[in-house]
């Protein structure tokens, strides 16, 4: 690649500020992108003094410090400063302390530090604590304690050398702001042993002066500690990243590290939910009581939302008895947990949690008893929603406060972050440290003055991205005997939301060979990011020069060099006989049957030790025998082909010495036995070696690899390197210096213009590779625990659900099996599973493209599972290696029909979310004016748009009112259909089967056609802009919109029109919010009227419906303080039943107003009966 390619990318990104963008570049391995980006960053920084870049990489070995140093020295002028003055290598705490100790021992530390008694004392303490940390860091119970002790020891060491630094600038400690500035200037401008060491070891002394900052993903997602301060600052919220360029090396791999941290935070940061709610309630009271600083109080109480939240908090406190202590009936300390997902709640104990207020005990009893007056599991999401709204409001106020404080601040490291501002406000309200951490974990939105524009802010169907997970664990303790902690924590900031938050402040350039692969398991959800960013998500390929494009054309370069790439399937048998039959028969070599039996017996013995393990994807014993045989087949291929000078074998599980699965010792013995057998026919087999690369061997992987790769040139032998995908399948350079044989046979395919001094001219790539099965693509766990594995399993399925790769049924089955501790197979036809599998293979094949020299024939052996699992679906194959394309061609890919699966899942999932949205809205119709208004407007919109265009759906004012779709989940109308059928949802769960029939969604089935036959009603619909027929369009109602919104709205309009015409009574709405949607209308302040549209619906449970009406009638009577009667009238008659008065004369049931011809079905006598009911006094129950 060319420096000019990255220069163009950087220039484009810089020109977009302050509207920052995400640019992704797919570049195959071996194209020199890491070297070239280092050159480009240094050159750009040297020419633009205000430019700052973060180079973020997954592993320390990819820091490329020597490359960056050489690039800086090449491109930077002397006036730009030295490498260590302008480029920072930010290390972890452990690595920093290791460097300090190494420099001390090697006398690289300034002499004045080493001779200082105070420094020597803290150094000794620091060294001791490093030893303790390294001894305990892998023990979960002690790692945090030992890390904290090491952090304090390192701070004490910094304080000691600060004394020496102050002496150098003729100041005394403690240094004030001016003193710190003077010390920083000294380190930045003077060149001596002290400043050199400080710049190398502690670039955080003046990080804001650094133009290029190199660090790991783990470090970047956490924090850095300014030299003069004790506590760390989060990079995410620190001013230093503002308007910077963040280069993410191996972009897709960063997803897992960000996710790991988010899961870890969710499990560690928790506080008692009831106490947290009460603390916020008391905080609101403090605002009212005028006991807080006016600067703080005024910015809250002046906002209308403050009073809305305050009142909502009061209602929740009363409704769920949150001012009382909750206590479980269980005696055990760990009483179980509840995980709230966007679709349902998961319960560890298997039975729902219930709660009721015991007035005698003055305590809320929490357990699994039948009594549930307080609706405990409904309380959890309600309180969580309140917390989300509250934190959003507080965050906005904190942003105002942050801006005010920073306008007065000059010291870069002392600038207030949004976290600082939120913390200050919560602290003033009286919240504890843990409570504050929990509220901060709810995350920061994307909005800011320079944030993502609203027209790119998708009203997303990605509910998991929006809502995350809520975790509630019930914990008893003898020290709080009268209450049970309901420890709440939240997984709210997904890796994608983390990226979006960064993009508020900085540009991101993501580099990887697989940066744009469409898998949500091993990459970010690119569809979601594209929805959110719009044109601010850019393909870096557009900026590559023609010269670079030609360099990336490996297929063309292979063709010019006449390089053959042969793909083949490894043996699929379970016996050595199948290997010898396939590989040796053509050469006339026959292995004696007694030897084959011996080999098979050893294999059988090894396989018998393997327990059945469904999670490995097979039936245990036979599966492992097949894996062994496929691997041994690759041994035979390697041993019998003298052109395979270096060969890589990859498995999913690392071979181990004491492992029940693939056994390292057995593999080595078998390799040697095969070599002995084959040498008699293939003399070249003798000069071979097997090298197993495994971290389990206790050796350094890098040194082991270097030793293995030196074998061809140092020992003149061919080498088979056996390892795991996780160990050497990513990011390793596996080329080696050519020996004489390779120089004679290898072909140089260097691109035109390649530097003749490039070391890749002296190296040759792997000649062959064996690709074993890839396992553990998806987390499977039998144990339902609130731990990292359990959360990861849930999160992965939520991602698949968010992207319509699994449907409601599959997700619910997974949740049910998880709760019951059952093992379950991977979901079928989920594209991310296949793409993630393919990603592993693509990256593994990338190990074969690191040099300019190739052996004439590159051989790729793949197991049958590999060939059956790789895919090209959704992948831009032109951006993958030629080896992967050849393998895909050989596999003759027969991928599942992802599109059909996703289409069905989209319909099911969208319909489910509408069902859940309406349940939420209906629960607030009598308490929240905004929700009530939104529900009314939504019903009217749906009635006016039974079919719609996408522009009509997202362009209307109702849709734009919220941050999610909330009832607007229309379905794509295939071929602009105006009707379709589904299998009805008989349990009212929102789950419809779109592959079956039974319920028609159409104008005819809704009763609209019949209603329009009633005189004047068609014109009335048209006057209200409600279509009297469904016209073809892009979108159509989903079953829940149709059943719960559309039918009811047109039935209400029709019923009102018919009733007012036939009985000449004006019907009025209910004005009081408390009575909203109890019934449709009222007449004369004493009769409520509800119109039904039961046309075409299954038979209703009449008695159940009657009791529901009676319950609503009682609510109305309580709310108004007077007696009411109610008329329940079905618009289109299902039968010709007579009007019936029930429930002590309070309910009049009318089975139908009009027939299928649109004519009134009621007799004159029946009309009079209804009129009497309308005008009767409350105690007049007669029906004659």
Phi, psi and omega in degrees: 000160184255146175302324182297332177299308181290328177300317179295320179297312181298316180299316180297314180296317180296327182289343183274342182302142009272005176274087189290156186227161174250118177246129180244136179234117171274116178226119181304151178297153178085009181260004176077025184293324181293317178295316186290322180294326177297317178298314184294317180298315181294318180295317181293319179295321180295328182269347182226099189292341179265004180279137174224137179228143170255126174257107188252121183230154185292325187231147181300328183293345179264012177300328181053044184301319181295322179296314179297320182295316179296321180294318180296314181297332181281318190262335187272140175280163181299330180289345181282343183099164180283171180304311184287343176278333187242347179238132183247134168255109181266120183256164173289168178302313182298315181293324178297315180293322176300319179295317179302313181293318178297318179294324178295311183295327182264009178057037176267349179277146180310138183301324183294332177286315184292333181272350181282128181297319181294322178292318181299323182293312182288331177296317179299318178296319179298316181296321179296316182290331174296316178301317179295317180298314181293333178284328187250358190294339179264006177253109189307321185292331186249350188296317182293320179296314181290327177294317181297321178294321178293321179300316180293321179295322179291324178295320177297323177295318178297320178298322181293320180281341173296325177299317180292321179295318178300321178297325181294331180254015175060045176232170176239156178273155359285147180276129173279184183304317181293321179295318178296321179296319179295319179295319179296319178297320179299313181293326184283330190248335180268147179242106175205181185296326181291309182293324178299314181292318179296319178297322180287318190268321184233069177296346179289357177294330176207060186300329182294344176276346184279136180265333178232126182238119185252128183198168179277163175301318180302319179290316184294324181284353180250262190197172171227157180247113175305142189307318185272004184242157181273323188257152187277161175242136178289130176302322186303327185245004182278145180299339187295337180271354183298126179063020176273171171252125178255112177265117180258104177285140187053057188311309185295328180292337180294337181305313184295323180291320177295319180294318178302316180294319181297320178294316179300316179297318181297327181278335184266324188266105182210156178209155180296125187298315183294317180293323178295315179298317181294323178296320177294319179301315179293327176298319176296322179296322178300321178300316182291326185278359175059044178249006179254159178306137184299328179300323179278312185297317186296324183287348177263304189292341179286349183265137179298324183298333179300312180291325178298313180294320180299316181290322178297320177298318178298317180297316180295319181299320180284314186298321185249016177051047186283353177274352178264161176280135175266137181217129180282155174285334184294149180269329185298153182290316177263104188265003179117180183209163177231133175244122181262117177255171179296347184252324181195177177256139176256134187238125184291326187276353177090338179242148180298148175275137179234162180208146173211155180271119175271104185294332179289316181278346187056046186209146176272124180270123184244127180180205183243028175287167184290327186289128183216054183303327186266000177049064189305312184287344172277331180295319185303306179292331179295315180292321178299316179298319177299317179297319178299313181296319182294314181295326177296318179295314180295322180296319179296321178291324179294326179295322176297316181294320178301314180299321180295314182293319184287340176291342180258000189253135180248331182284123185301312184289340181268001180299140181282130175268169179295327175297317178301316183294315178299316181300318181298318182291312179299321180297319179296330179282348176102014180280149179281169180300316180293321178297320178296316180300320180297315180294322177294330181290345176292349168095168179247142181284184183267349189282142171195177182302325180249022189281192183293127186294150185297330181287351173256357184277096186295141167278090200275146170277359182280077185293327178296320177297323183282320191252332181065211180236146173245131185243128181229119181241127180271119184231128173260157179206139181294344180271352169225070188297333187266003178211157175251127174293127168257082186293119182253137171215163189223132169262098189243323186265095177290163176305325179293318178292327174299314178299315181298324177294319176299321183290350170294334191239339189211160172275152177233130173245113182259125182243136175181159173287343183230033187296330186248017179293133185276068172233134179268000179271321182239015175210167176294157175286093187291331178296315178297314179299321180294322177298319185283326188263336182059229182290357179271012170248118195238143176268116183293342180304329183299340186260003180279139180286165177299324179297318179291320178302320178293322179297325181281353180278076181295326180300317179293320179292322177296318182297318179297324180271001181058040178275130178261137174242110184252123176255142179207162181266136175289160183304139182251010181279185178236014181221150177297335181302321181293326177294308184295323179298318185280320189266332191249342186300320182293339178265002177077011181267127180240128177267132182302144183297329179294324178292318179299318180296322178298314179297317180294324180294318178297320178294317180298319179297317180293320182290328180296337180280351184270125177282150175303133183219095183299331184292342178280358175091004181223194182257033176081255188304306182297323180298315180290327176297318178296320178296317177299313183297319179298319179293316180295329175298321178291329174301314182295318178301314180297313185294330185263000180241103184295344180280349178274079185285332173218136188220138181245128174247127183238136176235166175281315179267132177295131174297133181232156183288328184236049186244140181289343182269243181286120187258122186297315182297318179297320179297315181296316179298317181293320177302312180297321179294317178295319178300317180297317182292322187274341183299329180298331178256323183244094185298333180295340181296337183293323184270061181223158177220144170257126177239119178264123181254112183210132176298338181292341181285355178080004180259168176280125184301319182297315181290324176298316180296315180301319179295317181294318183287344178276347184302313181301318183274327183274324183248356181057040177236156174277149186230134172254116179260119181250126181203196182246155177305319183292336186271309182233007182282348182224134167073007181260144174266115186246017172282162178217162179293135185289144169265182185297319180299316181290323177299328182285327188252336185290155180244131180273123180241030180303140179293158179300135179088004179296140180296128183294341179269359180298127183297343180293344175291336184266357185247162177230148181277170172305141180269341181199166181208143171247129182249104177280175182298144176260125180240174177061039174292324183236140180288127175237132180219135175276328184277121178271095180233156174271075178225182185299318181294316179297315179294319181298319179299317179292315182298318180298318178292326177297321176299315180296323179291319180300329183256016175062030178270340170228156182256183184301317183298315180296318180295315180294323177297318177299312181300316181296315179295325179296314179299327184264002176072031180263142172287149179215147182288162175297148176295146181278147171061025173273114188301322183301328178298316181289321181289321177296319176301313181296324179300316179299319181291318179300315180293323178295316179294336177295341176294346185269359182235074181235345185235180179263352184249140180231145168288152189302329180231118178264125184251133179237114174258133180227142177292162181299323180295323177298312183296332180271355186243344181280157185212160172247002185295123179077359182257133174283097187295337178295339180263008175256169182288158178296326180299319180293319179297320178295319179296319180295319177299316181295322182293342183049058191314127174239067185293151175300162180278082183300321186298316180294318179300314182292324179296315179295317180296320180302315181296314180296314184293318180297319180294319178300316182294324175299316179302313181290323178300316183290324176300317180296312181299317182295332179287349182245005188295333181259004183231338185235112183298320181296315179294321179297316179295318180298319180297316178298314181292324178296315179300318181292320179298315181298319179297325180279344184224067175296331166234152186204162171270162177297325179296320178294323182294310186266350184268351184277158185293329181294314181299319184287353186285339185236170181267002175220179188286328174036073176092354182261022184279071175295160178254150175295132178271100182298127182057029179055041180294154177245009175201155173199171180234150174221166171280126186294154177273104186278343183255008181053046180255355182085005182259110179246143179261110184277355179270356182233176184236177180143335178228122182265136174251108182194169177296319182295313182293335181283349184090357183300316182299317179295315182302322183292349177277343177289133186306124175086345185287324179299315179296322179297316176302314182296322178297328179271006180064028174265118184299142178264001169210155180270121181263148179301138180201183183291324189235157178218157182301144171276167186301324180286319174303317182295311187284318190262343181242300188297307183301317181296321183291314181289329176294322179294316180296314181294315181299316179298316181298312182295315184297314181294329180284317186281323183252359176051044177240131178278125179266141181243155173283163171275123184278325185287129181303326182297339181255003183300131175063012169292314174220166185289310187219172172228156179226121176060021174070012179219351178235123174267148182229132179232124179261138181244151177232077185267014180303124174077359180273157176301159181303132179279151173281099189300316183293320179295318179296321181295318180293326177295319178296319180297321179296315179295325179296321178296320177299317181297319181293322177294316183295325185260341180077021178213166181285146177224155167240166183218141173253126176250112186238120173278133188288301182264120187297130174271325175218181183253040179291157179278153172303138186232134177260129182227181178049063175057039176076010184266340183238128174250119183255125179243116186287344177183147177261319182230158178263188186291344176268002179083014181263149179295131183265351184278139176282162177305321180296319180293324177297321179294319178302318180292321178298319177298319180297324179295322189258356181294153174286161184307327183264009180268102184256010184288152177234024179242000000 
